[in-house]
Amino acid sequence: MSEAGALQNKVAVVTGGSSGIGAETVKLLAKEGARVVITYNNGEDRAQQLRGSLPGTGHSIARLVLHDPASARALADKVKSEYGRCDILVNSAGFTKPVAHNNLDALDETLFDEVLIGNVRGPYSVIRALVPLLKASGDGVVVSVSSVSAFTGSGSSIAYCAAKAALDTMTMSLARVFGPEIRFLCVSPASVATDFVPGRDRAALEKRAQAVPLKRVVEPQDVALAVMACITHMKTATGSRFVIDAGHHL
């Protein structure tokens, strides 16, 4: 990144920005000069603390409830009112619950719907609400945090695999119709060292890392750097998926 800040005068929205991959992405965006809107669901205190630690000025927080389309519309109204523009959207918020793939009784329709909403329909609602501002930017970019589960069929649940596959396909569809004003991209890690998957600890990640070619755990900072590369360097890429899993899928 440039010393002057590659994203001066840009406005970025990061869903799920109060923790994990989202928080690391927020830090990098602010470091590069962007004004960042940090969305949260239940982590208001974390979001406030993060906002206060960022370089630069003009950062804000906003509650976003992925299952409520009105919440996405309210977010877009806030961004338009306070900033008058949106150049970058990072869809980092999501939801999963570990369910063994052979346990169809545990993966009932209610949970399946929750996973789909958290990882596909929720991001779609945010995109839909912010597209007018992103399009007006002329250099808009949407980066969604997906997963290798989308194309390997392995992951925390069958519903999660299906949801991320849908997110990838939706990204391609949007990229096809909204260029050249907006680029749409996905970054696809495998297991990341966050608390996103309940019950998965560092020891389990370290053990799993020994079975992949690069023999390293993917950190949230690794994913955030990939997101930033999509925004600042991958200017001729759209509708693409960038796999950053230390070789897990091989």
N, C-alpha and C positions, 0 to 999 in steps of 0.2 A: 504494500500500500504506500501511497505517496505521503511525504511529510506534511504537505499542505492539507491533506484530507481529501480523499477521492469523492466524498459524498457531501461536500459543502452545499448548503441550500436545499438539500433533499429532505423529504419527510418520509419516515418509515414506520409502518405498523407491524408489530411482532405479536402474534397471538401466542398465548402461553409463555409470555415473555418474563414472567416473574421467577422462573426456576429452570434448571437443566439446560438443554440445548437452547431454548429461547432466551434465557438470561445471558448466556455466553454470546449469542448473536447480538443482543441489545448492546452489550459492551463494545463489540467490534464496530457496530454501526455508529455509535456515538463517538468512538475514537476517530472514525473517519469523517466526522463533521455532520452527520445526519441528526436531525431532531427526531426523537423516537417516541412513539406511543406504545407503551407497554400494557398489553392486556393481561388480565388475570381472571380466574373464576373465584377461587376461595383464598387466594394468596395476596390480599390487599396489602398487608404489612410488608411482605417480601417485596412487592412491587414498589411501594413507597421507599423502602430502604435502598433498593437498586437505583431508582430514579435519582435519589439524593447523592449517590456515589458516582454518577456519570460525569464525564467531562462535557463542557459545552453547556448551552442553555436551551430552553424551549421544550424539554422533555415532559411527558405527561403520562398518566396511567388511566385505564378505563376498564370497567368490568365487562366481560364478554361471556355469555352463556351459550355454548355451541348449539344446544338443542332448541334455542329460541331465536328464530329469524329476526324478530323485532329487536333483539339485542344487537345483532349485526347491523341493522339499519340505524340504530342509535349510535353505534360506533362510527359509522360513516358520516352521520350528521355532525358528530363532535369533531371529527377530523376536518370536515369541510368548514365548519364554523370557526375553529381555532387556528387552522393552518391554511385553508384555502387550496390545498393540494395534497396529493399522495403519490409518491413516486415508487415506493417499495412496499410490498406486502410479503411477510414471511409467515407461513402457516406452520407454526410449531406446536400448537395445542393439539391434543389428541386424547384418546382414552383406550385402555385395554384392561382385560381381566384374564389371568391365565386359566385356561381350561384345556385339559388333555384332549387331543384331537379325536380320540375314540369315545369320548364321553359326551354323546349327543344329548343325553338327559340333562346334563349340567348346562349345556349351551342352548338354553331355551330361546324362544323368539324374542322375548323382552330384552335379554342381554344382547342378542344378535343385533337388534335394532339400535340399542345404545352404542354399540361399537361402530356400526355404520354411520350413525349420526355424528359421533365424535370425530370420526376420521374422514368422512366424505361429505355428508350433507352439511355439517357445520362449516367446514372450510368453503364449501360452495356458497353458502349464505354470505360469508364474509367477502368472498370474491365478487359475488353478484352485487353486493352493496357498494363496494369500492371501485368497481370497473369504471364508472364515469370519471372519477378523479384520476385513476391510473391511466385511462385513455387520454385524458386532457394533458397529462404530463408529457406525452409524446415519447417518453423513454421509460415507461413503466415496466416493472418486473415483479413477478410473483414466484416465490420459491417455496415449495411445500416440502416438509420433512416427511418422507415416505419410509420405506423399509425394504430390505431384500426379501421379506416375507411375501411381497407382492408377486415375485416371480419364482420363488423357491417352494412356496406352499408350506414352509415351516415357520413357526412363530408362536406367539403366546396363545392363540386360539385360531380355529378355522375362520371365525368371523373377522379377526384382525387381518389375516391373510387376504380374505376377500375384499375387505375395506381398502387396504393399501393398493391392491390391484386396481380397484375402481378409481382411487386417487390418481394413480399413474395414467390411466386411460383418459380420465377427465382432463388431466394436464395436457395431454396431446390434443384433445378435441379443442380446448380453449386456445392453445397455441396456434392452431390452424386458422382460426377465424378472427383472432384479435391482433395478429401482426399487421403492420410493423410497430404499432403503437405500444403494445404490451408483449413482453416475453414471459413464457410460463415454463418453469423448470422444477424438477424434483431432485432431492438428494436422498440417497438410500443407504443408510447404515444397517448393520445387524444389531447385536446387543451393544448398548451404549451405557457407560458408567453413570447412570442417573437412577432415581427412584421411580422411574416411569412404570416398570413392571413390579407389582407388589411381590415381596418375598424373594427377590433376586438380589444377592449380596455380592460384594467385591470378590470374595473367594470363588464363587461360581463363575464370575466373569474371567478371572485369572485362569481358572482351570480350562474353560472353553477356549481361551486364547491360545493355549498350547497346541490346539488341534488345527489351527488355521495357518496359512503360509507365512504371514508376517509376525505371528506369535506376539501380538500386542492387543491390549484392550483399547477399543475406540472410546475416546474421551469426548465429552460434550464440546470441548474446544475444537476438536478435530472436525466435528460436524459444522460448527459455526464458521470455521475457516472455509469449508466447502460452500456453505451458503454465500459467504462474502465473495468467493471466487465467481460464483454464478452471477452475482450482482455487478461486480466491477470488471471482471476479465472475460467472461464467456459471452461476449457481446453478439456473436453470431450463432449462439445456441438458443433454440427454443423447442419445446416439446420433448426435451431430452431428459434422461435419467442418469445421474452421476452416482455410481456405486462406490461407497467409502466404508468398506466392511473388513479391511485387513485381509481380504481373500476368503472370507467365510463362505461365499457362494461357490467356490471352486471345488 
